[in-house]
Amino acid sequence: MEEMVKRLQMFDGIYRGKKVFVTGHTGFKGAWLSEWLIALGADVTGYSDVIPPDPSLFRMLGLDHRLNHIVGDVRDASALADAMSSCEPDFIFHLAAQPLVRRSYLQPAETFQVNVMGTIQVMEAIRGLRRPTVGLLVTSDKCYENRECVNGYREEDPMGGFDPYSASKGCAELAISAWRRSFFQTGSIHRIASARAGNVIGGGDWADDRIVPDCVRALLRSEEVIIRRPDAVRPWQHVLEALSGYLQLGSMLSRNPLPASAYNFGPEIHSCKTVAELVAEVMNHWPGKWREVRDSLAPHEAGLLSLAIDKAVHQLRWRPVWNFKLTVEATVRWYRCVARDGLDAGDCTRADLERYCAAAHELGVEWAKVEG
Ligand SMILES: NC(=O)c1ccc[n+]([C@@H]2O[C@H](COP(=O)([O-])OP(=O)(O)OC[C@H]3O[C@@H](n4cnc5c(N)ncnc54)[C@H](O)[C@@H]3O)[C@@H](O)[C@H]2O)c1
């Protein structure tokens, strides 16, 4: 009971009793975000095209019965506008996307339609709302023109993208910037910002072609994990790190004269590790073997990617909470408990949330401060 009261006060208690509209709520990040928003006392409406096939974190958490679940496509302007206006949200978190680099090579047009036009339809629906709303539009660390440099990308660096997924996120950012300057500044009751997070890991992701789900699928079958790019460096972070950034940005935009713009939410620089280092750390917690398989015909993927987070640290007083080891430990524990040992996914997810919030509180992170 005491823990619940404390949780409701986090992010200055801003989400308590508020209406929050989440697109992509049935996905990996969306399910965690919905779970956290419910814990913060929000009234959540989710809008997604499908519930992913089992194993689905959304279903495991029973979220279809704990929020207002709407099935719809973000490209469907009128269905989206109807859903949003009947919700009358105080906050909108737009996560719906085709988020996979490899699939974007197979479905480039669809990736652009969902990621660019879907984001534009969300902004158009926001323009039609009569009550003030804060819109948080999620893009990606891959939106930057990747020059394979060791420095982390800053928010003002040029947008780009080699593959269709990355370019679609760069284009979504350009559209967000144009819509913000054209429609959401002087005289607008709405505020929109974009959020660029790193490679998130955490329990409950079952997507194809993502390294942690690939490891877990192989480990469950006692097979070798096959790795394509062991030397690729990524900014690994727990899903709760990205979400705490989104929630803090939403909270501060609703209360402060903070400039609505783009924010990076990445890990500390020493969490930018290679895929091989990530897999080795996973296997410290769930022993197994891995093997590199070079595929000369594999489509291009960025080699080196990291994010500078100074802007979020200074303007939002946000910061990463878990280091690389704690991030991997929490992630593997979730899969071991749920996928291997059959424990309840809801209990394990909420236990991670409690542990993460407690660690943030201990560190004195702004959003985790509570009275008493
Ligand atoms: N997972 C990562 O490492 C990562 C990193 C950076 C950015 N992101 C971004 O975060 C967001 C969420 O990613 P995720 O990992 O949870 O992805 P996910 O694939 O698990 O979830 C995607 C969600 O979007 C919904 N969706 C897809 N197409 C839709 C459409 N046309 N209409 C309505 N809903 C649709 C799906 O139903 C699902 O709910 C995406 O915007 C992604 O690009 C993810």
The ligand as an SDF file (V2000), in Angstrom:
LIG
                    3D

 44 48  0  0  0  0  0  0  0  0999 V2000
   12.8090   -1.4700  -29.2870 N   0  0  0  0  0  0  0  0  0  0  0  0
   13.8350   -0.6480  -29.5200 C   0  0  0  0  0  0  0  0  0  0  0  0
   15.0130   -0.9780  -29.2800 O   0  0  0  0  0  0  0  0  0  0  0  0
   13.5750    0.7540  -30.0390 C   0  0  0  0  0  0  0  0  0  0  0  0
   14.6540    1.6380  -30.1290 C   0  0  0  0  0  0  0  0  0  0  0  0
   14.4240    2.9370  -30.5740 C   0  0  0  0  0  0  0  0  0  0  0  0
   13.1370    3.3220  -30.9230 C   0  0  0  0  0  0  0  0  0  0  0  0
   12.1040    2.4310  -30.8540 N   0  0  0  0  0  0  0  0  0  0  0  0
   10.7560    2.8940  -31.2160 C   0  0  0  0  0  0  0  0  0  0  0  0
    9.8820    2.6900  -30.1090 O   0  0  0  0  0  0  0  0  0  0  0  0
    8.5580    2.4150  -30.5890 C   0  0  0  0  0  0  0  0  0  0  0  0
    8.0350    1.1220  -29.9980 C   0  0  0  0  0  0  0  0  0  0  0  0
    8.9030    0.0590  -30.3870 O   0  0  0  0  0  0  0  0  0  0  0  0
    8.6950   -1.4270  -29.8820 P   0  0  0  0  0  0  0  0  0  0  0  0
   10.0190   -2.0250  -29.7470 O   0  0  0  0  0  0  0  0  0  0  0  0
    7.7610   -1.4470  -28.7240 O   0  0  0  0  0  0  0  0  0  0  0  0
    7.9550   -2.0760  -31.1530 O   0  0  0  0  0  0  0  0  0  0  0  0
    6.8910   -3.2650  -31.2440 P   0  0  0  0  0  0  0  0  0  0  0  0
    6.9920   -3.8480  -32.5990 O   0  0  0  0  0  0  0  0  0  0  0  0
    6.9940   -4.1770  -30.0930 O   0  0  0  0  0  0  0  0  0  0  0  0
    5.4950   -2.5070  -31.1270 O   0  0  0  0  0  0  0  0  0  0  0  0
    4.9870   -1.7540  -32.2050 C   0  0  0  0  0  0  0  0  0  0  0  0
    3.5480   -1.3760  -31.8820 C   0  0  0  0  0  0  0  0  0  0  0  0
    3.0430   -0.5790  -32.9540 O   0  0  0  0  0  0  0  0  0  0  0  0
    1.8070   -1.1250  -33.3930 C   0  0  0  0  0  0  0  0  0  0  0  0
    1.6500   -0.8240  -34.8150 N   0  0  0  0  0  0  0  0  0  0  0  0
    2.4690   -1.1810  -35.8450 C   0  0  0  0  0  0  0  0  0  0  0  0
    1.9620   -0.7180  -37.0080 N   0  0  0  0  0  0  0  0  0  0  0  0
    0.8020   -0.0590  -36.6990 C   0  0  0  0  0  0  0  0  0  0  0  0
   -0.1790    0.6340  -37.4560 C   0  0  0  0  0  0  0  0  0  0  0  0
   -0.0780    0.7400  -38.7860 N   0  0  0  0  0  0  0  0  0  0  0  0
   -1.2260    1.1890  -36.8000 N   0  0  0  0  0  0  0  0  0  0  0  0
   -1.3520    1.0770  -35.4530 C   0  0  0  0  0  0  0  0  0  0  0  0
   -0.4550    0.4250  -34.6910 N   0  0  0  0  0  0  0  0  0  0  0  0
    0.5990   -0.1230  -35.3080 C   0  0  0  0  0  0  0  0  0  0  0  0
    1.9050   -2.6250  -33.1120 C   0  0  0  0  0  0  0  0  0  0  0  0
    0.6330   -3.2120  -33.0520 O   0  0  0  0  0  0  0  0  0  0  0  0
    2.5930   -2.5630  -31.7590 C   0  0  0  0  0  0  0  0  0  0  0  0
    1.6380   -2.2640  -30.7640 O   0  0  0  0  0  0  0  0  0  0  0  0
    8.6550    2.4130  -32.1180 C   0  0  0  0  0  0  0  0  0  0  0  0
    8.2990    3.7020  -32.5840 O   0  0  0  0  0  0  0  0  0  0  0  0
   10.1280    2.1450  -32.3770 C   0  0  0  0  0  0  0  0  0  0  0  0
   10.5460    2.6100  -33.6300 O   0  0  0  0  0  0  0  0  0  0  0  0
   12.3040    1.1500  -30.4100 C   0  0  0  0  0  0  0  0  0  0  0  0
  1  2  1  0
  2  3  2  0
  2  4  1  0
  4  5  1  0
  4 44  2  0
  5  6  2  0
  6  7  1  0
  7  8  2  0
  8  9  1  0
  8 44  1  0
  9 10  1  0
  9 42  1  0
 10 11  1  0
 11 12  1  0
 11 40  1  0
 12 13  1  0
 13 14  1  0
 14 15  2  0
 14 16  1  0
 14 17  1  0
 17 18  1  0
 18 19  2  0
 18 20  1  0
 18 21  1  0
 21 22  1  0
 22 23  1  0
 23 24  1  0
 23 38  1  0
 24 25  1  0
 25 26  1  0
 25 36  1  0
 26 27  1  0
 26 35  1  0
 27 28  2  0
 28 29  1  0
 29 30  1  0
 29 35  2  0
 30 31  1  0
 30 32  2  0
 32 33  1  0
 33 34  2  0
 34 35  1  0
 36 37  1  0
 36 38  1  0
 38 39  1  0
 40 41  1  0
 40 42  1  0
 42 43  1  0
M  CHG  2   8   1  16  -1
M  END
$$$$
